[in-house]
Amino acid sequence: MHVRDVMRTGVTTVRADTPIAVAARVLVGRGHASSPVVDAEDRVVGVVSESDLLAGRVPVGGDPGEIDPEEVVAAVMTHHPFTAGPDDDLAFTVARMLENGLRALPVESGGRCVGLLSRHDVLREVARGSLQSEERWREHAGMASRDRG
């Protein structure tokens, strides 16, 4: 199975100069935990996550602080993130995500952002039962044909 079989397309992206409050609204509005950060040519330059947008913005005790309207995504995003290609092996990509504690990876093709692969996307396929090794699939298919026969 490949990344393209599970990735989300039509992902909302933000720019490095997007104000933090706007990026937060984008994530909340779309129900995403992170967003690729792209330049004017849709090349991935970073990733911004809920964690990035929350860090240091929830004060302990006292009044809530205000978000500096001048602060932009570039100040908090992960620069030069890991990315995947649509034809990359899904198992290898997920292993890399887990090893590095990544919740999502931008997917690039031809130097442009074409989607996002998140752990949630992969887990959805696990829940559906569609992520099985080829050997297990063959066993299942063989059992089904013997039952019919």
N, C-alpha and C positions, 0 to 999 in steps of 0.2 A: 504494500500500500504506500502511496505517496502523499506528500503534504497537500497537494491539490485536491485529494479526495476528501479532506476534512476541513481545510482552511475556510475562513469566512472571506467573501469578496464584498466589494462595495463598502469597505470600512471607512468610517469617518476619520480623517486625519486632521492634524493641526500643524501650524507653522511654528517655528522657533520664536517668532515675535508675537505669538498669540498671548494676550494677558492671561495670567493664571486663573482668574475668576471665570473667564470665558472657557478655558480648557476644562475646568471643573464642571461647568454647565454642560459641555459637550459629553463628557463621560457619564454624568448623571442622566442626561436626556437619552442617551443611547443604551444605557445599562451596561457599559463596558468598564472593565477594570484598568484598561490602558489604551493608549492610542499611538500609532506611529506619528512621528514628527517628520515632515517632509519639506523639501525646498520648493522653489517655484517650478521645477521640472519633475516633481513627484519622486525625487530620490530620497531615500530614507537617510535622515541625519541624526535621528534619535528616537527615543521612546519616552513617553511621559505616562506615569502610572498614578493610581489613587494615592499610593504611598508618597510619591514625589510631591503631589499637590497638597497632601495633609501635613507633611513634616514641618514642625515648628509653627503650625497655624492654629493649634488647639491648646490654649494656655491652661496651665494647671492653676485653678483658683482664679479669682479676680474676674475682670470683665474680658469678654472675648476681644481679641485684637482684630484690627481691620486688615484686609489684604491690600497691600500696596498696589494701586491700580497701574503703576509703572512696571511692576515685576512681571516678567514674561517667562514662558515655558523654557526658554534656553537656560535660564538660571537654575532650573531644578531637574531637567530631563537627564536621562542617561544618553550620553553622546556615543556615537559609533557602536550601536548595539549589535548583538548577534542577530543575524537574519537567516532566513531559510529561502530556498527556491521551491517553486511548485513541484519540481520533479525530484526533490530530495526524498530520501527514504524516511517514512514517517517514524518508524521505530528509532532510528538513529537520532532524528531531530527531537523526539520526545525525551530520549535519554539525555541529550545535551541540555534540554530545558530543565529537567529534574536535577541534573548534576550542578547546574548553575543557579538554581532557585528562581527560574524565570517563569512567570505566569503566562507570558505570551511572547511571540516573535513576529516581527513584520515579515511578510513574504514578498520577495523582490523577483522581478523578471525583466530582463533587458534594462537593468538599472533603475526601474521604476517600482513603486509600491503597488502590488496587485492584490494584497490581502493581509490577513492576520491569522495566525494559528495560536489558539489559546489552549491551556490545559482543559478548560471547560468544554471546548469544541471536541477534544479528544475523549474526554470523559463521557460526553453525550454518545459517542460512537461505541464506547465500552458498554454503556447502559443498553444500547440497542442490540448489542451482541454482534456488531458488524466487524469488530476488531479481533480476529482470530488468526492464529498462525496458519499458513497454507497447509501444513500437515494436519492440523486440527480440522480445518475446513474439509480436506479430503476425507478424513475419517468420518465426519458428519455426513458428507455427501454419500459416501459408501454405505453407511448404515441406513440412510434414507432409501437408497436404491435396493438394498437387500430387503427392507421392510415391504417394498412394493412388489417384490419379485416372487 
